[in-house]
Amino acid sequence: VASMERLGAQLRLSRDAVKVAQGDRDDLLIALEDAHKDVQQRQRDVDKLRSRALDVRGWAGEAGKELDRLSHRNLCQRAHVAQVRKEVTELQKSAEQEKSLAEEIAARCDVEVTAMSEIESMCGKLKAEIAKQRREVDKLQQQLGKSKQASRVAQLQSDEALEMATNLRLQMNNIRRQAVRV
C-alpha cells in the first residue's frame, strides 16, 4: 500500500509535472508564435529597410551624379574665376598705365596752360602796345593831315605870290614900255 501511495504520489507529481510541462509547452508555443510573428515583422522591417536602402542607393547615385555635375561646374567656375582674375589684373595694369599717361598729359596740360597764360599776358601787353601805337598813328595822321592842309595853304599862297609876281612883272614891263615911249 505504501508503494502504491508512493506510486500515486509520483503519478500525481508526474501529472503535475506533465501539466506544468504542458503549460510550459503552451507558453513556449505562444512564445514561439510570438517569436515567429516577431521574425515575420522583422522580415517585413528588413524588406522595408532593403527597399529603403535601394532607394537610398538610388538617391546616393543621383546625389553622386549631381555632385559630379556640381564638381564639374565648380571646376568650370574656378577656371572662369581664374580667367576673370587674370583679366582684372590686366585691366588694373592697363588702368595704372592709363592713369600714369593721364597724369603725364595733365602735367603737359598744366605746362601748356601756364604757357597759354603767359601768351595771353603777352597778347594783352601787345594789344595795349598796339592800341598805344594806333593812338600815335592817329596823332601822326592828324598832324600829317594838318601838314597837308598847311602844305596846300602854302602851295596856294605860293601860287598867289607867283601870280602876283607875274602880274608885277607884267606891270613893270608895261611901265618900262611906257617909260621907253616917253
C-alpha positions in Angstrom: 0.0 0.0 0.0 2.8 2.4 0.8 4.4 1.7 -2.5 1.1 2.2 -4.1 0.8 5.5 -2.3 4.3 6.4 -3.4 3.5 5.5 -6.9 0.3 7.5 -6.7 2.2 10.5 -5.3 4.8 10.0 -8.1 2.0 9.7 -10.6 0.4 12.9 -9.3 3.8 14.6 -9.3 4.3 13.3 -12.8 0.9 14.5 -13.8 1.6 17.9 -12.2 5.0 17.9 -14.0 3.2 17.0 -17.2 0.7 19.8 -16.6 3.5 22.2 -15.8 5.4 20.9 -18.8 2.2 21.3 -20.9 1.8 24.8 -19.5 5.4 25.5 -20.3 4.9 23.9 -23.7 1.8 26.1 -24.3 3.8 29.1 -23.1 6.6 28.1 -25.4 4.2 27.6 -28.3 2.8 31.0 -27.6 6.3 32.4 -27.3 7.3 30.6 -30.5 4.2 32.0 -32.3 5.1 35.5 -30.9 8.7 35.0 -31.9 7.5 33.8 -35.4 5.4 36.9 -35.6 8.3 39.0 -34.5 10.5 37.3 -37.1 7.9 37.9 -39.8 7.6 41.6 -38.6 11.4 41.9 -38.6 11.5 40.3 -42.0 9.0 42.9 -43.2 11.1 45.6 -41.5 14.2 44.2 -43.2 12.4 44.2 -46.5 11.4 47.8 -45.9 14.9 48.6 -44.9 16.2 46.8 -48.0 13.7 48.8 -50.2 14.7 52.0 -48.4 18.4 51.1 -48.8 17.8 50.6 -52.5 16.0 54.0 -52.6 18.9 55.5 -50.7 21.4 53.8 -53.0 19.4 55.3 -56.0 19.4 58.7 -54.2 23.1 58.3 -53.5 23.7 57.5 -57.1 21.7 60.6 -58.2 23.5 62.6 -55.5 26.8 61.3 -56.8 25.9 62.3 -60.3 24.7 65.7 -59.0 27.9 66.0 -57.0 29.9 65.2 -60.2 27.9 67.8 -62.1 28.5 70.3 -59.3 32.2 69.4 -59.1 32.5 69.9 -62.9 30.6 73.2 -62.6 32.8 74.2 -59.7 35.9 73.4 -61.8 34.5 75.4 -64.7 33.6 78.3 -62.4 37.1 78.2 -60.8 38.6 78.3 -64.3 36.3 81.2 -65.2 37.2 82.9 -61.9 40.9 82.5 -62.7 40.3 83.9 -66.2 38.3 86.8 -64.8 41.1 87.4 -62.2 43.6 87.4 -64.9 41.6 89.8 -67.0 41.0 92.0 -63.9 44.8 92.0 -63.3 45.4 93.0 -66.9 42.7 95.7 -66.7 44.3 97.0 -63.4 47.7 97.2 -65.1 46.1 98.9 -68.1 44.3 101.3 -65.8 47.5 102.1 -64.0 49.3 102.7 -67.3 46.4 104.9 -68.4 46.4 106.7 -65.1 50.2 107.3 -65.5 49.6 108.5 -69.0 46.7 110.7 -67.8 49.0 112.2 -65.2 51.6 112.9 -67.8 49.0 114.5 -70.1 47.7 116.5 -67.1 51.3 117.7 -66.4 51.7 118.7 -70.0 48.3 120.4 -69.9 49.5 122.3 -66.8 52.6 123.4 -68.7 50.6 124.3 -71.7 48.0 126.2 -69.6 50.9 128.1 -68.0 52.3 128.8 -71.5 48.9 129.9 -72.7 48.6 132.2 -69.6 51.9 133.7 -70.5 50.9 134.0 -74.1 47.6 135.6 -73.1 49.5 138.0 -70.9 51.9 138.8 -73.7 48.9 139.2 -76.1 47.4 141.7 -73.6 50.6 143.6 -73.5 50.8 143.5 -77.3 47.2 144.7 -77.6 48.0 147.6 -75.2 51.1 148.4 -77.2 49.1 148.2 -80.5 46.5 150.5 -79.1 49.2 152.9 -78.0 50.8 152.7 -81.5 47.4 153.3 -83.1 46.9 156.3 -81.0 50.3 157.5 -82.1 49.4 156.7 -85.7 46.2 158.6 -85.3 48.1 161.6 -83.9 50.6 161.4 -86.7 47.8 161.1 -89.2 46.1 164.2 -87.7 49.5 166.0 -87.8 50.0 164.8 -91.4 46.5 166.0 -92.2 47.3 169.4 -90.7 50.7 169.4 -92.5 49.0 168.5 -95.8 46.5 171.3 -95.2 49.3 173.7 -94.3 51.2 172.5 -97.4 48.1 173.2 -99.6 47.7 176.6 -98.0 51.4 177.3 -98.6 51.1 176.0 -102.2 48.1 178.3 -102.7 50.0 181.2 -101.1 53.0 180.3 -103.3 50.7 180.1 -106.4 49.2 183.5 -105.4 52.7 185.0 -104.8 53.8 183.7 -108.2 50.8 185.1 -109.8 51.3 188.4 -108.1 55.0 188.3 -109.2 53.9 187.6 -112.7 51.4 190.4 -112.6 54.1 192.7 -111.1 56.5 191.7 -113.9 53.8 192.4 -116.5 53.1 195.7 -114.9 56.8 196.5 -114.7 57.2 195.5 -118.3 54.2 197.8 -119.1 55.8 200.6 -117.1 59.1 200.1 -118.9 57.5 200.2 -122.3 55.6 203.3 -121.3 58.9 204.8 -119.9 60.6 203.9 -123.1 57.9 205.6 -125.2 58.1 208.6 -123.1 
